[in-house]
Amino acid sequence: MNWLAHLYLSEPQTDFQLGNVMTDILKGHRWPSMSDDFLRGIDCHHKIDAYTDRHKVVERSKARLKGNPRLRGIVVDVFYDHLLTLHWQEYCDVSMREHLDEFYEQALAASTGYPQLAQEFVQSLVESDRLGRYGDMQELSWAYERIDTHLSERALRRGRLVEFMPSLKEQFQNLEEDFACFFPDLMRHVGKAR
C-alpha cells in the first residue's frame, strides 16, 4: 500500500501517522528524540507492507498487469491508493479532504521537532497535497513519473512505472474488484474498525 492507505490505517495520533507514512523515506534512519508513537507507526508500516506483499488478491492484481514483474508491486501499491481515493466514503465517515486537511495541519506542527530533512519532507507533502491527488488518472501518471526518477538505472532498463498506465486502464474494473476484496482484509489485519 502507498502513503494514503498508510495514513488511513494509522491510529489517530500525528506522530504515529507520520511514522507510518514516512517509513520508506527514512530508510531506517532514526533520530534520538523519535517518539514511541512514531516508532509504533513505523512498525505498523512494516506490518501493512508484509501483509500486502503476501496477500493472494494483491498477487492476482500484479499478475493482471503487463510489464516488468519486478515493478508490478509498486504499481499496484500506488494504484490501490487511487482506488482508495475513489471509494474513500465506503471506508471513512469523514471526507477525505477533511481528513487530509486535519492531518496536514497537525503534521506541520508535529514535525517542527524533527530533523531538517524530515521537516522538509512533511512541508513538501503538505504543500503539494500529494495524498489528495491520487484520484485523478493524470495525477496518478505523474506520481508514477515521480517515482521513476527515484528508481535505479538497472530498474529503469527493465521499464518505467508510467508505462503501466495502459495496462491499468485496461484492467481497471478487475483491479477495482481486487481492491474491494483486499482492503477490508487489510483493515482487519491492522485492527482498523469501520
RALIN-V95215 format. One record per pair of residues at least 4 apart in sequence whose C-alpha atoms are under 6 Angstrom apart, sorted by sequence separation. I is the first residue (numbers start at 0). J is the second residue. D is the distance in Angstrom with one decimal. If there is no record, write none. Layout:
# RALIN-V95215
i=I j=J d=D
i=I j=J d=D
This chain:
# RALIN-V95215
i=0 j=4 d=6.0
i=4 j=8 d=6.0
i=17 j=21 d=5.7
i=18 j=22 d=5.9
i=45 j=49 d=6.0
i=48 j=52 d=5.9
i=75 j=79 d=5.9
i=83 j=87 d=5.3
i=99 j=103 d=5.9
i=102 j=106 d=5.8
i=106 j=110 d=5.9
i=113 j=117 d=6.0
i=123 j=127 d=5.9
i=124 j=128 d=5.9
i=155 j=159 d=5.7
i=167 j=171 d=5.6
i=178 j=182 d=5.7
i=187 j=191 d=5.8
i=113 j=118 d=5.9
i=124 j=129 d=5.6
i=186 j=191 d=4.9
i=133 j=139 d=5.5
i=9 j=16 d=5.3
i=110 j=118 d=5.5
i=6 j=16 d=5.6
i=61 j=71 d=5.4
i=5 j=19 d=5.9
i=6 j=20 d=6.0
i=5 j=20 d=5.7
i=143 j=160 d=5.4
i=144 j=161 d=5.7
i=2 j=20 d=5.3
i=143 j=161 d=5.0
i=18 j=37 d=4.5
i=22 j=41 d=5.6
i=15 j=36 d=4.7
i=19 j=40 d=4.2
i=140 j=161 d=5.9
i=14 j=36 d=5.6
i=15 j=37 d=4.5
i=18 j=40 d=4.3
i=19 j=41 d=4.9
i=103 j=125 d=5.7
i=14 j=37 d=4.7
i=18 j=41 d=4.8
i=15 j=40 d=4.2
i=19 j=44 d=4.8
i=84 j=134 d=5.3
i=81 j=133 d=4.8
i=81 j=134 d=5.1
i=1 j=76 d=5.2
i=0 j=76 d=4.3
i=1 j=77 d=5.3
i=3 j=80 d=6.0
i=64 j=166 d=5.7
i=60 j=174 d=5.9
i=56 j=177 d=6.0
i=3 j=130 d=5.6
